[in-house]
């Protein structure tokens, strides 16, 4: 039970980090293309 909860938490955090990095890259490309 604890392992399942822990793996779920890890996957959620991992997805958040991936989304954050993807969003930052998208924002940087947008700013770069505006120049």
Legacy VTK file of the C-alpha trace (Angstrom):
# vtk DataFile Version 3.0
C-alpha trace
ASCII
DATASET POLYDATA
POINTS 35 float
0.000 0.000 0.000
2.732 2.419 0.978
4.752 1.428 -2.091
1.774 2.017 -4.375
1.153 5.444 -2.859
4.861 6.264 -3.063
5.115 5.266 -6.729
1.983 7.282 -7.516
3.474 10.314 -5.799
6.770 9.876 -7.654
5.005 9.564 -11.012
2.928 12.675 -10.254
6.020 14.687 -9.316
7.828 13.353 -12.398
4.946 14.404 -14.648
4.896 17.853 -13.032
8.629 18.294 -13.629
8.284 17.162 -17.256
5.371 19.550 -17.833
7.297 22.406 -16.196
10.364 21.784 -18.373
8.218 21.482 -21.513
6.395 24.720 -20.682
9.680 26.553 -20.050
11.085 25.334 -23.373
7.919 26.430 -25.179
8.065 29.851 -23.507
11.747 30.264 -24.382
11.076 29.343 -28.022
8.193 31.814 -28.161
10.338 34.618 -26.751
13.217 33.647 -29.048
10.993 33.710 -32.135
9.585 37.121 -31.212
13.001 38.787 -31.434
LINES 1 36
35 0 1 2 3 4 5 6 7 8 9 10 11 12 13 14 15 16 17 18 19 20 21 22 23 24 25 26 27 28 29 30 31 32 33 34
